[in-house]
Amino acid sequence: DSLNALSYCAFFNNSSLKNVVFPKNLKTIYESAFSESGLESIEIPLSVAKIASSAFKDCSALSQITFDKGVKEISDYAFYGCALEKLVLPPKLETLGEYAFSSCSALSEVDIPLSLTTIGASCFKNDTELKNLFIPDTVASIGANCLAPMSYNKTIKVTCYKDSYAAGYCFDNMVLDLDEVDKKIGDVNVDGEVDILDASLIQRYKIDDYDIETYREKELADVNFDGLITVRDATLIQMYLARYFDSFN
């Protein structure tokens, strides 16, 4: 537990290394620390704020990553060429580097947090199984070829809010399957309408009978903007539907 850094190329090309338990005080995973190793799954602890360039590059068996909420930056090529299928990025992440998750050929789901502001060039390039991606309106910078070649081959659908930076980027970069939608606070199931079902889903969520899973769904369910999803949010939706007020702002 006294270890606070894993140095450059510490386990590079160690093909027999399948699992690792990171110490709770680890702060830094340096460049190429586990690149080309045999890791299959990892859990990044709260103490780690940045994952350096190529840290897990070409870990061809790495299919699962669990992030704690401390990570704010994932650097260039950090998880290039991994075997990830589903990716839930950490909730306070601000920056995704160039080629960070490129050539992850099995990656089909990505959940982007509302804290993210920057997506580097070619970040998801050649992730040919990625069919749908929601880009939040917090993103203010996206590098070239972020979604190539899926975007111009029309194998990926991108959803973003109208008048957002992401919408403009997708239009300028010829993302052929683009869905620009309105942000409707209270639309918990993201069906385009705020209705009594949305209030019911929050109530079910509070008794563990329904999952509000994605960052987007959680943002829309938090109608009083207090960072929590509670029965109060369900009540406010009911009051909105009864026309006690016209908006949640």
N, C-alpha and C positions, 0 to 999 in steps of 0.2 A: 504493500500500500504506500510505501514511501516513494515509489517510482512515479515521476511526473512527466516523463518524456520518453518516446520511442524514437530512436535516431534514424537518420537517413539509411534506407535499404536494410534495416535491422533484420527483417525476415524475407528479404527479396528472393524470389525463386525457390522458396521452401515448399515444394509440392506436397510433402507429407503432412504439413500443418493444416489441420481441419477446423480446429476451434481455438478460440482464445478468450480468456476472461480478463478484461481490462481492470487495472487497479482503480479504486474509487477516487484517487487524487490525480489521475492522469490529466494533463492539460494539453499536451501537444503530441500529435502523430505526424512526424516529419515526412518529407518527400520519399515516395516509393517504399515506405516502411514495410508494406505487405504485398507489394506489386508482384504479380505472377506466382503468388502462393496458392495453396490448396484450400484456403478458407471456404467454409460452406455457409456460415452464418455469423453475424457479429451484433453486439449491443454496445453502442457508443454511450459512455457515461455522461452524466450532467456536467462534469468538470471540463469536458472538451468543448472549446468554443470554435475551433477551426480545424478542418481536415485539409492537410496540405496537398500539393499537386501530386498526382499519380499514386497517392497513398495505397489505394487498393486496385490500381490499374491492372487489367487483364487477369483478375481472379476469376477464372472461367467457371468455377463451381460455386461462387458466392451468390446465393439465391435469396437471402433474407438479411435485411438490415433493420435494426430497431434503434431509433435515435431518441435520446433524452432531449429535453428542451433547451440545453445549453448551446448547441451548435448554431452559430450565426453565419458561418462561411464554409462553403464546400468549394475547394479550389479546382483549377484546371485538371482535367483527366482523372479526377479523384476515383471515380468508379467506372471508368471507360472499360468496355468489354466484359462486364460482369454478367452473371446469369439471373439477374433480378427479374421477377415477374410482376410484383406489386411494390410500389414505392410511396410511403407516406413520409414526406419531408418534415423536418423538425419545426415546431410551431413558431420559433423565433428566428428562423433562417432569413437572412437578408440578401445573400449573394450566392448565385450558382455560377461557377467558372466555366470557361470554354471547354467543350467536349466532356463536361463533368459526368454525364451519363450516356454518352454517345456509344453506339455499337453494342448496346444491351439488347440483343436480338429477341429476347423473350419478354421484354418489359411491355406490359399491356395496360397498366393503371398507374397514374401519377396524381397524387394529391398535393397541390401547391398551397402553402400557407399564405395568409393575408399579410404577413410581415415581409414577404419577398419583394425586393425592388429591382433586382438586376438578374437577368438570365444571359449568360455568356454565349458567344458565337458557337454554333454547332452543338449546343448542349445536349439535345436529344437526337442528333443526326443519326440516321440509319437504324432507329428503333422501330423496325418495321411492323411489330405487333401492337404498337401504341395507336389505338383507333380513335380515342377521344381524349381531349385535353381542355380543361378549363383554366384560363389565365386570369387571375384577379386584377382589379383595377388599381391595385397598389404597385404593380410592376410598371416601372418607368423607363426601363432600358432593356432591349433584347438585341443580341448580336446577330450577325449575318448567318444564314443557313441553320438557324436554330432547329428547324423541323425538317430539313431537307433529308432525303428526297420525297418524304411522305406527303408533304404539302402540295407540291406540283404534280405528283402522281395521284392525288386525291385519295389516299388511303388513310388519312387522318382527318377527323372533324375537330375544329377548334371552336370553342365557345368563349365569348368574352362580353363584357358589358359595352353598350353603345357609348361612343365618344371617349372610350378609354384609350390609353396609349397602345395597348395590345391590339385593339381593333384597327387602329391606324397602321400599326406594323404589319398585321396580317394582310390588310388591303394592299399596302405598298409592296409586299413581298410575295404577292400572288398565292396566298393560301386559298386554294380553290373551294374548299368546303368550310366556310366560315359562318358561324351563327352568332350574330350580334343581338343581345337580349337586353331588356330593361332589368334593372335591379329592383326587385320587389321584396322589400322587407316584410317578413311574415310568411313568405312562400316556402315553407319548410320542405315540402316534397318536390320543389323545383318543377312544378307543372305549369308555371306561368300564371297561376291564379292564387290569390289569398282567400281562403274560405274556411269553413268550420272544420274541415278535415285537418288543416294545418294546426289548429288549436288542439284537436284531438291527438295528433301525433306527438305533440309536446307532452301532453298528459301521459300518454303511453310510454314515452321516453323516460319520464320520471319514475315509473314503476317497472323499468327494465323490460318493457314489452315491445319496444321499437328502438332501432338504432339511428341516431342522427350522426352520420359517419364523417362526412367530408367537411373541410374547412368552409366551403361555400355554404353548405346546409346549416352549419352552426352559426355563421354570420347572419343568415336570413332568419333563423329562429330566435336570435337575441334581439327582440324588438325594442327593448328599453336600453340597449347598448351598455349594459353593466358588466359584460364579459362572462355572464352566466346564462344558462338555460334553465328557467324555473317555471313553476305553475303561473307566476305573475305574467310571464310572456304569453302563455295561453289565454289568460284572462284579458290581456290587452288586445289580443287578436279578436276575441269575442266582442269587446267594446268597440273596436274599429268596425267590425261587421255590422254592429248595431248603430253605427254612425254617431257615436259619442265624440269622435274626432275624425279628421280627414286623412291624417298621415301619422307615421311613427316618429317623425323628425322633431 
